[in-house]
Amino acid sequence: MKMSGSPEPRAIMEVLMEAIKREQESYDYYYRASLQAAKPATRKMLLSLAEWEKGHIEELTNHVMELKAQMEIDRAITSGL
């Protein structure tokens, strides 16, 4: 991906969506591993890591919503010209 200058909103959206997908995969991995953990401390650590990934998903999702709103504003402004 070309990163010189300001990236287009659609390119940023693609990056955010890919990041959400990867965070979800990480969450699933840690959560499944926690179910197989024999020691409570290990289970607790893995669940904590899964929760971190869930927080990342929420933050990225908020960025997606903000970007969508900005794209709508931009579309409304440019269509009125």
MDAnalysis code that builds the backbone (N, CA, C; Angstrom):
import MDAnalysis as mda
import numpy as np

u = mda.Universe.empty(243, n_residues=81, atom_resindex=np.repeat(np.arange(81), 3), trajectory=True)
u.add_TopologyAttr("name", ["N", "CA", "C"] * 81)
u.add_TopologyAttr("resid", np.arange(1, 82))
u.add_TopologyAttr("resname", ["MET", "LYS", "MET", "SER", "GLY", "SER", "PRO", "GLU", "PRO", "ARG", "ALA", "ILE", "MET", "GLU", "VAL", "LEU", "MET", "GLU", "ALA", "ILE", "LYS", "ARG", "GLU", "GLN", "GLU", "SER", "TYR", "ASP", "TYR", "TYR", "TYR", "ARG", "ALA", "SER", "LEU", "GLN", "ALA", "ALA", "LYS", "PRO", "ALA", "THR", "ARG", "LYS", "MET", "LEU", "LEU", "SER", "LEU", "ALA", "GLU", "TRP", "GLU", "LYS", "GLY", "HIS", "ILE", "GLU", "GLU", "LEU", "THR", "ASN", "HIS", "VAL", "MET", "GLU", "LEU", "LYS", "ALA", "GLN", "MET", "GLU", "ILE", "ASP", "ARG", "ALA", "ILE", "THR", "SER", "GLY", "LEU"])
u.atoms.positions = np.array([
    [0.835, -1.166, 0.000],
    [0.000, 0.000, 0.000],
    [0.884, 1.234, 0.000],
    [0.566, 2.193, -0.822],
    [1.312, 3.431, -0.937],
    [0.920, 4.342, 0.226],
    [1.899, 4.863, 0.971],
    [1.603, 5.657, 2.143],
    [2.101, 7.096, 2.039],
    [2.490, 7.565, 0.869],
    [2.922, 8.947, 0.750],
    [1.711, 9.854, 0.693],
    [1.810, 11.008, 1.335],
    [0.673, 11.921, 1.356],
    [-0.407, 11.433, 2.294],
    [-1.592, 12.001, 2.168],
    [-2.718, 11.629, 3.006],
    [-3.476, 10.465, 2.375],
    [-3.607, 9.343, 3.115],
    [-4.324, 8.191, 2.543],
    [-5.815, 8.478, 2.384],
    [-6.395, 7.891, 1.384],
    [-7.824, 8.035, 1.132],
    [-8.612, 7.357, 2.247],
    [-9.804, 7.888, 2.563],
    [-10.619, 7.283, 3.624],
    [-10.916, 5.800, 3.383],
    [-11.117, 5.399, 2.129],
    [-11.414, 3.979, 1.857],
    [-10.213, 3.095, 2.173],
    [-8.997, 3.589, 1.933],
    [-7.793, 2.823, 2.267],
    [-7.671, 2.694, 3.778],
    [-7.973, 3.769, 4.489],
    [-7.932, 3.717, 5.953],
    [-8.972, 2.729, 6.461],
    [-10.153, 2.736, 5.848],
    [-11.213, 1.814, 6.242],
    [-10.757, 0.366, 6.055],
    [-10.096, 0.080, 4.952],
    [-9.586, -1.274, 4.711],
    [-8.597, -1.686, 5.796],
    [-7.715, -0.773, 6.172],
    [-6.736, -1.070, 7.222],
    [-7.449, -1.348, 8.540],
    [-8.417, -0.515, 8.880],
    [-9.157, -0.703, 10.134],
    [-9.918, -2.026, 10.144],
    [-10.549, -2.364, 9.034],
    [-11.311, -3.620, 8.974],
    [-10.388, -4.834, 9.097],
    [-9.217, -4.762, 8.460],
    [-8.236, -5.852, 8.580],
    [-7.737, -5.950, 10.020],
    [-7.520, -4.809, 10.659],
    [-7.064, -4.816, 12.046],
    [-8.113, -5.438, 12.964],
    [-9.379, -5.118, 12.734],
    [-10.454, -5.711, 13.537],
    [-10.470, -7.227, 13.357],
    [-10.313, -7.673, 12.125],
    [-10.292, -9.114, 11.842],
    [-9.149, -9.796, 12.612],
    [-7.983, -9.181, 12.582],
    [-6.826, -9.779, 13.275],
    [-6.989, -9.756, 14.784],
    [-7.557, -8.684, 15.304],
    [-7.808, -8.621, 16.744],
    [-8.814, -9.693, 17.145],
    [-9.836, -9.918, 16.320],
    [-10.826, -10.958, 16.615],
    [-10.171, -12.337, 16.611],
    [-9.279, -12.566, 15.661],
    [-8.554, -13.841, 15.614],
    [-7.705, -14.030, 16.860],
    [-7.062, -12.953, 17.315],
    [-6.251, -13.030, 18.531],
    [-7.132, -13.297, 19.747],
    [-8.264, -12.615, 19.811],
    [-9.201, -12.855, 20.909],
    [-9.616, -14.322, 20.941],
    [-10.023, -14.829, 19.794],
    [-10.462, -16.233, 19.708],
    [-9.351, -17.174, 20.144],
    [-8.128, -16.888, 19.719],
    [-6.973, -17.736, 20.070],
    [-6.771, -17.768, 21.583],
    [-6.707, -16.591, 22.205],
    [-6.481, -16.538, 23.651],
    [-7.633, -17.163, 24.418],
    [-8.853, -16.910, 23.959],
    [-10.009, -17.462, 24.660],
    [-10.010, -18.990, 24.590],
    [-9.777, -19.544, 23.396],
    [-9.727, -21.015, 23.252],
    [-8.599, -21.599, 24.088],
    [-7.464, -20.916, 24.102],
    [-6.336, -21.404, 24.898],
    [-6.693, -21.388, 26.386],
    [-7.442, -20.375, 26.822],
    [-7.813, -20.308, 28.241],
    [-8.701, -21.486, 28.635],
    [-9.523, -21.951, 27.710],
    [-10.401, -23.094, 28.001],
    [-9.613, -24.386, 28.185],
    [-8.423, -24.425, 27.608],
    [-7.593, -25.620, 27.691],
    [-6.544, -25.538, 28.791],
    [-6.416, -24.372, 29.411],
    [-5.382, -24.180, 30.432],
    [-5.707, -25.008, 31.674],
    [-4.689, -25.690, 32.163],
    [-4.873, -26.532, 33.347],
    [-4.752, -25.723, 34.637],
    [-3.891, -24.725, 34.643],
    [-3.649, -23.944, 35.854],
    [-4.522, -22.687, 35.855],
    [-5.132, -22.379, 36.989],
    [-5.966, -21.172, 37.087],
    [-5.205, -19.884, 36.739],
    [-3.954, -19.792, 37.130],
    [-3.177, -18.578, 36.836],
    [-2.975, -18.416, 35.331],
    [-2.741, -19.522, 34.654],
    [-2.577, -19.479, 33.199],
    [-3.895, -19.086, 32.545],
    [-4.988, -19.688, 33.013],
    [-6.317, -19.370, 32.484],
    [-6.608, -17.879, 32.666],
    [-6.306, -17.362, 33.863],
    [-6.549, -15.954, 34.150],
    [-5.738, -15.056, 33.225],
    [-4.468, -15.389, 33.004],
    [-3.614, -14.594, 32.129],
    [-4.152, -14.593, 30.700],
    [-4.540, -15.757, 30.203],
    [-5.050, -15.862, 28.834],
    [-6.373, -15.111, 28.666],
    [-7.234, -15.180, 29.673],
    [-8.486, -14.427, 29.610],
    [-8.224, -12.928, 29.644],
    [-7.206, -12.528, 30.401],
    [-6.831, -11.116, 30.436],
    [-6.352, -10.654, 29.063],
    [-5.545, -11.469, 28.417],
    [-5.082, -11.137, 27.063],
    [-6.263, -11.070, 26.091],
    [-7.205, -11.992, 26.234],
    [-8.397, -11.976, 25.374],
    [-9.179, -10.687, 25.582],
    [-9.298, -10.247, 26.819],
    [-10.016, -9.005, 27.108],
    [-9.306, -7.800, 26.504],
    [-7.977, -7.792, 26.507],
    [-7.226, -6.713, 25.869],
    [-7.589, -6.648, 24.389],
    [-7.633, -7.829, 23.765],
    [-7.971, -7.864, 22.333],
    [-9.394, -7.357, 22.109],
    [-10.307, -7.702, 23.013],
    [-11.684, -7.221, 22.900],
    [-11.718, -5.694, 22.990],
    [-10.892, -5.131, 23.873],
    [-10.801, -3.681, 23.980],
    [-10.276, -3.049, 22.700],
    [-9.303, -3.729, 22.075],
    [-8.769, -3.234, 20.802],
    [-9.860, -3.244, 19.731],
    [-10.664, -4.296, 19.709],
    [-11.757, -4.402, 18.736],
    [-12.734, -3.244, 18.929],
    [-13.076, -2.961, 20.173],
    [-14.008, -1.866, 20.453],
    [-13.433, -0.527, 20.005],
    [-12.148, -0.298, 20.297],
    [-11.511, 0.962, 19.898],
    [-11.461, 1.101, 18.375],
    [-11.082, 0.035, 17.699],
    [-11.033, 0.076, 16.237],
    [-12.422, 0.272, 15.638],
    [-13.419, -0.364, 16.231],
    [-14.795, -0.207, 15.764],
    [-15.248, 1.245, 15.905],
    [-14.855, 1.885, 17.009],
    [-15.181, 3.306, 17.180],
    [-14.531, 4.144, 16.082],
    [-13.287, 3.819, 15.722],
    [-12.612, 4.539, 14.637],
    [-13.350, 4.346, 13.313],
    [-13.831, 3.141, 13.073],
    [-14.596, 2.864, 11.847],
    [-15.856, 3.723, 11.816],
    [-16.564, 3.794, 12.930],
    [-17.793, 4.581, 12.989],
    [-17.494, 6.067, 12.753],
    [-16.408, 6.561, 13.346],
    [-16.024, 7.958, 13.146],
    [-15.667, 8.221, 11.686],
    [-14.930, 7.297, 11.093],
    [-14.537, 7.469, 9.697],
    [-15.762, 7.434, 8.784],
    [-16.698, 6.523, 9.043],
    [-17.930, 6.466, 8.248],
    [-18.697, 7.772, 8.350],
    [-18.784, 8.324, 9.552],
    [-19.489, 9.596, 9.743],
    [-18.790, 10.706, 8.970],
    [-17.461, 10.734, 9.027],
    [-16.721, 11.761, 8.307],
    [-16.887, 11.607, 6.800],
    [-16.921, 10.376, 6.326],
    [-17.124, 10.139, 4.894],
    [-18.501, 10.631, 4.459],
    [-19.512, 10.445, 5.318],
    [-20.857, 10.943, 5.000],
    [-20.867, 12.471, 4.941],
    [-20.199, 13.091, 5.880],
    [-20.112, 14.558, 5.904],
    [-19.414, 15.038, 4.633],
    [-18.289, 14.396, 4.314],
    [-17.544, 14.784, 3.091],
    [-18.407, 14.616, 1.850],
    [-19.149, 13.507, 1.789],
    [-20.014, 13.245, 0.634],
    [-21.107, 14.315, 0.524],
    [-21.697, 14.691, 1.661],
    [-22.750, 15.705, 1.664],
    [-22.204, 17.058, 1.229],
    [-21.014, 17.381, 1.672],
    [-20.403, 18.668, 1.314],
    [-20.066, 18.710, -0.174],
    [-19.450, 17.641, -0.672],
    [-19.028, 17.644, -2.062],
    [-20.196, 17.480, -3.023],
    [-21.270, 16.837, -2.606],
    [-22.416, 16.675, -3.505],
    [-23.200, 17.980, -3.645],
    [-23.033, 18.868, -2.680],
    [-23.726, 20.139, -2.743],
    [-23.021, 21.176, -3.598],
    [-21.824, 20.833, -4.093],
    [-21.075, 21.799, -4.914],
    [-21.529, 21.831, -6.339],
])
